[in-house]
């Protein structure tokens, strides 16, 4: 697809395809026979358009599994044939410009950005006279635009900057902006979203971004900007904004509506969604094919689902297992309740075949009624209250002013106590990273945690030779493996517009 057709599709695809959204009141009927010129007439139209911006969150769970979990030391993802799309991600192959998983991260994030820009460009007081509702629409669009750009920066480093709807001709003249310039937009959007978004919603609007979600995401941005640059144009700038992050995190902790959930497994229960640990998540529903998530089946393995009896439609997956790394399994203490809630440690099928390898089960409920492999109704957490607490501990350990070692120890021991583990003292950054690994396994945070804290090269190079039983991964990686390549299709739309990231 050439760039002119591509960006026409990005800008208008939510009109042509209908605004597929997330759950309950975020779900709207598709639009038919509408165009960008005459669609935005009233508040209902804008609400549906904003829902379309949320709709681009739907691929995020699988993306985090593919590009973060599988890239990290949590998963050994080499398949039996070596030809699955995640194989070169797992194996650190440097010829992945044409990889479909890399292209998905680029294309769907920019689709979300263009949808957000369309809302922001067209929002007006005539169509939406109620100021509070108009402010909310703007805040949601800015929050989501910041989310999508932050996702892009962490995967690709420099990316083209679109702060408004652009014509196809204009798009051909917009190069990749520096990481700092992209962050400038992210920071501006999130600070504005904090001003505009409400702190809570009524029941029928559950799942929308709140001002607290914007503060938590902004804190994560500050932590990421503060990470090392590694000498590449990636997400870390060495900005030393740990104190800014701590201020935001303390606000969320001290004044937000979130509370501690005592039972770890209940955080991910199908009957306990939007619980007090959830700051922001991707909303999914069931009962209508195409509005759930594929994640539980995607993380699993066909023989396991074939071994089940119940209400799960088959086949659940056409892919094979990505094995949980032994290193992660060994990090769990014997009495850590998070292990059983997170990982399926093998199974026996009806024919007596015994599978000993492990895979993620955190978002799986075998008792659920599932119509189709796209139908799993479980929401996917993007920011949890536990994460907010542990980011606070990280900011303090990294030198934020106003925090204490006692606070760090208290936070980590809260997490450990819920997991059934005893207390520790004088928590270090390495100890915190291990605890984060066990707490958030399967949630797509591990690769970013390693990159942000400057530990990714050492951790991965210690892990690679011990885990690579099929001898497909390199003996070590360098800094150019920290970010992904620009998709090949983007490099060819106009010669010289983009330059490929080093190492690819």
N, C-alpha and C positions, 0 to 999 in steps of 0.2 A: 504494500500500500504506500503510495507516495505521501509526502508530508501534507499536501493540500487536502487530499481526501481524508487523511488521518485526523487532522485537527478539525475539519468539518464534522467528522464522526464524533470526536471527543466532545465538542461543544454542544452538539444537538442529539447525541445518542439517547439521552434520558427522555427526550420527547418522542423519539421514534420507537423505543423499546418499552416505554412505560417506566414509572419510577419504582422499580423493585426495591423494597425497603426491608425493614428488619423484623418488627414484631408488633402485633396488636395495632395500636393507634398509629404506629409509624407505617403501617401497611395501607396503601392507597390503591384505588383502581387505576389501571393503565390509562394513559391518555391516547386518544385516537384522533387523527385528522387535526393535529395541532401543529403549530410552528412556533419558532422562537419569537416571531414578530407579534403574534396575537395571543400567546398563551398566558402571559403574566398580567391578568386582569384584576385579581382580587386576592384576599388573604388565603383562601383555599388553594389557589394556584401556587402561591409561594410556599405554602406548607408542603404541598406535594413536591415542589422543586427541591426544597431543603431535604425532604426524605430521600430524594434521589442522590443527594450528596452523601448521606449516611449509607446509601446502598452500596457505595464503593468500598465499604468496610467488609463486605461479605467474603472476599478472598483472603483477608488478613490472617485468619487462623492457619490455613494451609501454607501461606507464605512464610509465616514465622516458623512453622515446622520444617519447611524445605530449606530456607535460607539461614536460619539461626540455629535451631536444634541440630539439624543434620550437618551443618558446617562445624559445629562445636564438638567438644569432647563428651557431650551427653549421648550421642548416637553414633554407632558405626553403621553407616548406611549403604555400604557396597552390596549391590544385589548379586544374585547368582550368575546373571548373564553380563552384568556390567554395562547395560544399555539403557537403564531407566534414566529419566531426565534428572533425577537427583544424584546419580552416580558421580558425574563430574563435579557437582557441588561438594559432595562428601570427600572426593579424592583430590581436591584442589587443582583440578586441571585448568590450565591457563588459556584454553581455547573454547571458552564458553560464551562467546559473543552471541551465538545463535541459540543458546539454551532457552527453552520455553519458560522456565521458572524465573530466570533473570528478566526476560522480556515482560512477564506478567507483572513483576514488581514495578517496572518502569511505566508500563501502559496504564494499569489500573490506578496507580497513584495520580498520574497526570489526568486521567479521566475525572477523578474526584476533584482535582484542582480546577479543571475547566467547568465542572458543574457548580462548584462554589463561586467561581468568578462570575458565572452567568447570573446567579442569585444576587451577588453583591452589585453587579453592574445595573441590574434592572429594578432592584428594590426601591420603592418610592412611597411617599405618604398618600398619594392618590389611591393606589391599589391596596395599601395596608394603612389605613388611617389611625389605627390603635397603636400608639407609640410603644407601649410595652411589648406588644407582639412583634412589631417591626424591629425593635431592638433585639429581641430574642432570635429572630431569623438571621439578623446580621451576625450576632454573636455565635450562633451555631455554624454558619458558613465560615466565619473566620477561624473558629476552633478547628474545624475539620480541614480547612486549607492548611493550617499550621501542622496538623497531624500528618497529612499526606506529604508535605514538604520535609518534615522531620524524618519520616520514613525514608524518603528518597536520599536525603543527605547521609543517613547512616548506611545505606546500601551502596551509594554511588559517589558520594562526595559532591563535586561540582555538578550542578544541573541547570538547565535553562530556567529563568525566572519569569513567570507570568503572573502579574498582580492584577490583571484585567483580562477580559476576553480579547483575543487577538484574531486578526484575520489570517487566513492561510498564507497570504503574501508576507505579512509581518512576521509570522512564525519562522519563515525561511531566513530571517535576518537576526534572529535572537540566539546568541551563542550561550554556552554554559556560563553561569555567573559563579563568582567565587563562593566558597562555603560561607564566608563572613557575610556576603550580601544576601545569601539565602537565609541565613540565621536572622538577619535584620528583619526580614519579612515575618519569619516565624515569631520572633519576640514581639513585634508590633501587633501581630494578629492575636497572640495569646493575651497580651496585656489589655487589648481592646475587648477581647472576649470576656475577660474577668469583669470588666466594667458592665458589660451588656447582658451577660447570662444570668438567669435566676439561680439561687442556691439549691432549690429543690423544684420538683414538679408534682402535679397531682398524679394519681394512679394511671390514668389513661395516657400520660406522656412519659411514663417510665422509660429509661434508656437514653433519653436525650442528654446532651452535654450540659453540665452545670458549671457554675463559676468555680466550684471546688475541683472539678475535673480539669478545668483550665489551669488552675494554680498547681495542681499535681503534675500535669504535663509540662508546664513551664519549669518546675523544679527539675524534672528529668532533663530538660533541654539544657539548663544551667550546668548540671552535673556532666552531661555529655560534652558540652563546649569546654569544660574544665579539664577534660582528659587530654592525654598527650597527643601531639600531632603525628608522631612516628616519622616525621619528615615527608609525609604525603599530604595530599589535599583531601583528607578524609574528615570524619565528624569531629575529631578532637582539635581544639585550638589552644590548649594550655591557658584558658582564660581565667582560671582561679576564681570562679564564681560560686564557690562552695557556701559562702555565707549567704549569698542571695538565695540559693537553693534551700538552705536551712530555714530562713525566714518564712518562705512559702510553705515548707513542710510543717513547720510548727503551727502555722495558721490553720492548715487542714486538720492537723491532729487536735489542736486545742479548741477549735471553733466549728469544725465541720460536723456533719450528722453521722459520721461513721463510728462504729464501735467494734470491739474485739469479738470475734466469733470463736467460741471455745473448741468446737469440733471441726477438725481440718477437713474431713471428707464432706461435711455438710456445705462447705463453701461452693462445691461443684455439683451439688445435688440438683436433679431436675425439679424437685419440689421446693427448692429454696433459692430460686434465682432472685437477683436484685437484693441479696442479703446485705447486711451492714459492712461486709468486707469489700464490696464492689464499689469502686469510685467511678469507673467507666468501663463498659464492655460492649462487645458486638452482640446485638440482639438477634436471636433466631426463634422461629416458631415451628410447630409441627402441624400435621393434618392437611397440608396443602403442598403438594410436591413442588420443590424448587425454592422454598423459603426457609428451609432448615440448613444445617451445615453438613458437610461431608466428613468433618474432621475425625470422629470416632472410628469410622470405617477406614479412612485414609491412614490413620495411625496403626490400625490393626492388621490382620492377615486373613485372607479368605478361609483357610482351614478352621480358624477359631470360630468365625461366624457360622460356618457350615456345621460346626459341632453343637451349636446351640439349638434348643427348641423353645419356641415362644412366638413373639409377635414381631420379630425383626425380619423384614422382607429381604430376600436374597436374590442375586448376590450383593453383598455389601461393598465389595472392593474387587477391583481387577488387578491390584498390585500386590507385591509381596512385602513381607515384613522388613522394616528397618530396625535392626537389633539395638536395644539399649546397651550402651558401652559398659563393659565390665567395670571400668573405673568409676562410673556413676553408681552402679549397683553396690560396689564395695564401699562407697562413701556413706551409705546408709548404715546406721547402727542397727543391731538386731531388733531392738524394741522400738524403732522409729515408725510410728503409725503412718507417716507420709508415704512410705514405700508401697504398702499394699493399696493405698488410695490412688497412687500414681502409676504403678507398674504392674502389668500382668506377667507374672513369672512362669511362663510356659502353660501348657494345657495338654489334655489327652482327648483325642477325637473319638467318635463312636466306634471306629474301627480298631481302636487300641493304639493308634499312633501317638507317640509321646513327643511333644515339642518342648525343648528345654530353654530355648531362647526367650528373651523378654521383650515386651513392647509396651508403649504407653496406653494406659486405660483411664487416665484421669477424667476424661469427658465421656466415658462410656457407661451406659446403664443397660444391662442385658434384659431388664424387665420392661423396658419401654416398648411401646407400640410404634414401629418405624415402617412407614409405607414404602420408602425408597431410600437408596443410599445417599440421596441429597436431603433427607428429611429429618436428620437428627435435630432435636429442638433446643439443645443445650447452648446457653450463651457462652461467649468466650471472653474472659477478663483481659482487659488491656492495662488497667491500673487497679491494683487492690490496695486496701488500707494497710495490709501487712507490708506491701511494697513501699508505701509512703513512710512507714515507720523505719524500714530497713534502709531506705534512701537517706533518711535523717541520720542514721548511724554511720552510713558511708560519708556523708558530708562532714560530720564531726571528725571521723578518722582522717579525712583528707585535709583537715585544718580549718574548718569553718569556725568563726568566732562565736562564742556564746554557748557552745556545747561542751559536755563533759564525758569522760570515759565511763562514769557511772551510768549515764543515760544510754550509752552504747551497750554496755553490759545488760542493762535492764531490758532493752529492746530484744536483743538476741536471746536472752533467757525466757522472755515471753514466748517467742517463737519455738524455742526448744521445749518448753514445758508443754505446750499444746501437742508437740510431736511425741511426748512421752519420755523426754530426755532430761538429764540432770543439768544443773546450772554450770556455767563456765565463768571465768574472770579474765580481765585484761584482754578483751577481744581485740584481735588485730584485723587488718584488712583481709588477709588471707582467710582467717576464721570466718569473717563475715561473708566473703565470697563463697565459701563452702556451704554456709547455711543458706544463702540465697540459691545456690545450685539445687539443694535438696527441697527447698520450699517451693520454687517456681519451675521445677523440671516439667517439661511439656508445655510451658506457657510462652516459649519463644524469647526468653530474656537472656539466655546464657551467653550467646555470642556477643551481644551488646554489652553485657556486664564485663566480659573479659577485655573488650576493646576500650571501654570507657575507663577502666582502672589501670590500663597500661600493662596488663598481664597476659595478653592474648598470645604473643609470640612464645614466651617461655612456657606457658601452660600447654599450648598445642604441640610444641616441639618435644616436650617431655612425654606427651600422650601418644603421638603418632606411631612411634616404633613399637610401643607395647600393645596396641590395639589392632594393628593392620594385619589381620590373619590372612587376607588374600593378596597382600603385597601390591596394592594398587595406589596407595598414597605415597607422597614423597617422604623422605626421611625427615625433612624439616620444611617449614614455610618461612617466608620473609614478609616484610611490611606491605608489599604489593598485593598480598592475599587478603588484606583487611577489608578492602572494598571490592565490589564486583565490577565487571566491565560494562561499558555502555553498550546496549544491544546493537548488533550489527545493522539492523534496519534503520536505526537512528543515524548511524555514521554515513549511510549512503544516500540520504534524502537530499543533501546538498554537500558537495565536496568541500571539505575544510571547515564546515560549520562547527563540528565537534571534533575534538581529538580524543583518542582512546586513553583510558587510564593506563598508567605504566604497568608493565608486567603481563599485559594481555596482547 
